[in-house]
Amino acid sequence: MPLQPVHLPAARTGPSRRDLLSLAACALACPPLLHAQDYPARPTRLVVPLGAGGSMDPLGRAVAAGLAEGLGQPVVVDNKPGAAGQIGADIVAKSAGDPYNLFLGSMGIMSISPWLYPNLPYDVQRDFTPLALCAEVPYALVVNPTVVPVRSVAELVQWAQAQKNPVAYGSVGSGSVAHVAAVMFGNAARVPMTQVPYRAPAQIATDMVKGDLPMIFDSPTAYMGFAKEGRLRILAVTSRERMPILPEVPTMVEAGLRDFDLVSWFGLYGPRDLPAAVVARLRRHTEQVLRSPKVQEQFTPMGLRITPDGAHDFAAFDARDRARWKTFLERNNIQLDKV
């Protein structure tokens, strides 16, 4: 069944009991923020809407550590997974004016979900303050060469057009980046595609290697080892530029699909109604974190492209991206109950 917006109890994963007690004590001891010049007067919580694993949690911890250094107060990561990111987003959305609650959002949560879930308990445009684009995440087109005997995107298009049935691809559900990328590919290459949704993302790589699934658009890091062994093949990346971890792999544009540009992203948000001086300070310190060579070196091998100027015009980027995916989803009739 498709996910629906829910109000669930807070997930148990997150900061330690000691961290939570510290936050609670500070909340009781310190009055609400009344003047921007008093900020920060106590620890800040950074809500990450996924658990450990993947790249979102370590990115959130790196941002939190850097912000803590710049602000001179602890910044505690609080993992709140569940409901396609809605649990974590709702916490921060309901803390208007409070700079001690921050949120690490993603393209899926902030730009795509609003058009798939008509009854969200918050409004992503009204209830959040965009602070900084933290990282971009290009995807890769991966095939099983035993099932799909091709070595290039052009050969894949020819192979797909010759099939009697639509080509199957894996995803974690309608509206996911993998789903959107496959729809873009099908449109550009003029080949029919059919989605195979998975509840467990790790199972996708397993089925790809077994040959039960012919292709996937996904972050390439989970597939690079199999590609080196020759069990899978990475044909192209979805970004405009080649990825440093895959310098020999062409972009989709280089492979012949003009205007194919798809990059997921992670961004830092606060709740609405933050004082302008506080917003400026959070943006400044976040950019300092993102410009750190240590952070760049940490996340490049994970397939993330850290954006050192991410606070510049992030609000405009956030609005443009949401409008882009609204148009795309409507044009392609992508709904949660249509796989």
Buried (B, 14 or more C-beta within 10 A) or exposed (E): EBBEBEEEEEBEBBBEEEBBEBBEEBBEEBEEBEEBEEBBBBBBBBBBBBBEEBBBBBBBBBBBBBBBBBBEBBBBBBBBBBBBBBBBBBBBBEBBBBBBBBBBBBBBBBBBBBBBBEEBBBEBEEBBBBBBBBBBBBBBBBBBBBBBEBEBBBBBBEBBEEEEEEBBBBBBBBBBBBBBBBBBBBBBBEBEBEBBBBEEBEBBBEBBBEEBBBBBBBBBBBBBEBBEEEBBBBBBBBBBEBBEBBEEBBBBBBBBBEEBBBBBBBBBBBBBEBBEEBBBBBBEBBBBBBBBEEBBEBBBEBBBBBBBEBBBEBBEBBEEBBEEBBEBBEEBEBBBEEB
